[in-house]
């Protein structure tokens, strides 16, 4: 029963963090410029870097959150059973990334105007969208990865295989005289 509780708490905490990350992504990511035409909005510059920048900001925000969640999850589960927490990190990371996407697209808090040099056509900021869906996996991958790296380092540090002959790995200290020789 404790394993289910640890899993559920981990997923819920990451879901809440995803909602906050969505607001942060909405504030940080640039909007692509659109021009209003008689047929509706049209992308003003098809080669704009704003679409790629939005994906990059999403990857950076969720990636950093993944690393932080992995480290915190490892620290919290160190004394108990780590499996529910690491599975919760993966599932909660997926849920958190999707909530980041949904909240960020819905909030749309970024720039209120788009400036174009030398253009007489009024431009409006477009909606925030994610074009590279693969970045949704940054959070769960980095969270579980950080957890496993820390677990591997701790396992190696505590391993008896690290000292195959037992005792001090540097050998016994040489005896010293009272004079220090």
N, C-alpha and C positions, 0 to 999 in steps of 0.2 A: 504494500500500500504506500510505503514511503517513496518507492521508485516512481509510482504514478504521480504522486504529489510533486516530486522534484521535476519531473518532465513537464507537468502542467504549469507550474510556476515559471519555469524557464521559458516556455513558449509564450506565456502571457506577458512577461517582462519584455521580451523581444518584440512582441506585437505593439506594446506601448511605445517602445523606442522607435519602431517603424513609423508610427504616426508623427512623432516629433521629427524624425528624419525627413518625412515628407514636407513638412513646413520649411525645414532648413534647405532642402533641395529646391523648393519653390522660390525661396529668397535668393539663392546663390546662382541658379542656372539662368543663362541669357535666353531671351526669346527671339525666335526668327522674325524677320520683318515681313509683313504682309501689306499688300496694297489693296484697297477696296475698289472693286470694279462693279459694273452693272450686273455681272453674273455671280458676284460674291467675292470673298477674300481670295487672293491669289498670292502665292509665295513670291515676294519681290525679287529675291536673289536665290536661284536654285543652288548656287554654289556656296551658300552661306555656311559658315563654320558654327553657327549657333546651334544647329541640330546635333552636331558632334560634341560640342561643348556641354550640352545638356546631358548627354550620355556619360561624358567624362565626369561631370560633377556628381551624377548619380553613383557612378562606380567608386569615386573617392569617398563620398559620404558613407555609403553602405559598406565599403571595404574597411574603412577605419572603425566603424561600429562593429564589424565582424571581428576584427582583431581585439578590440576592447572587450567585447562579449566573451570571446574565447579565453582571454586571460582571466577575466573575472569568474567565468564558469569553472575554469580549472581551479582557481583559488578556493571557491566555495565548495567544490566537490572533493577537495584533497583528502579530507578526513573520512569521507563516506564512499558510497558507490558512484563511480563516475559515469557509468553507462547511461542512466536516464538523463543526465545533464548534457552529455555530448549529443545524444539523439535529440534532445530538446533544443540544443544550439542549432542543429541542422534544420529541424522542422520550424523552429521559431525564426531562424534566419530567412527561410523561404517566405514565411508569413509576413515577417517584418519588411522584407524587400517589396513584396506585393502591396503592403499597406503604404510604404513610402511612395510607390508609384501612384496609387489611387489618391492619397491625400495631396501629393504634390501637384498632380494634374487638376484636382478639384480646387485647391486653394489658389493657385495661379497668382502668387503674390509678387512676382518679379517686377521688372521694369514697366513703368506706365507709359513710356514713350520710346520710340525708336528713332534715332537720328541718322539721316542719310546726307552725306555731303553733296551739294550741287544738285539736289533733286527737288523739283517743284511738286511732285506727287506726294500727298500725305501718306505716311506709313504708320501702321499700327502694329503693336507687338502681337505675335501669334500665340497660340496656346502652348503650354509646356507639354512636351510629349517625349516618350522614350522610343528611339528608333532601333537601337541595338538591344534586343531582349536578352541577350546573353549576360548582360551586366546584372541581371536579377540574381545570378548565382554567386556574385562576389561576396555577399554577406555570409551565407551559410558555408561556403567553401573556406573563407578565411577564418571564420569562427571555429569550425571543426579542425582546420589545419593548425591554428594557434594552440588549441587544446592538445592535439596529438604531439606537436613539437615539444610543448612543455612536459607532457607525460613521458615522452621519449628521453628528454634530458634528465628528468628526475629518476626514471628507471635505470638509465645508464649510471648515474651518480651513485645509486644505491645498490647496483648489481654486484654480486660476489664474483662475477666473471671479469670484472674490472681488475681484480687482484687475484689472479689464478693460484698463486702460491700462498695466499693468506698474508696477514700482517701488513706492515707499512709498505707502500709501494716503493719507497725510496730506501728501504733497508734500515737496519739499526744504525743509530748514531755511534760514531767511534768513541771509545772511552777517552775521557780527558783527565789529565792530571790536575791537581789543585793549582798548579802554576799556569794552566791553560794550554799545555803542550799536547 
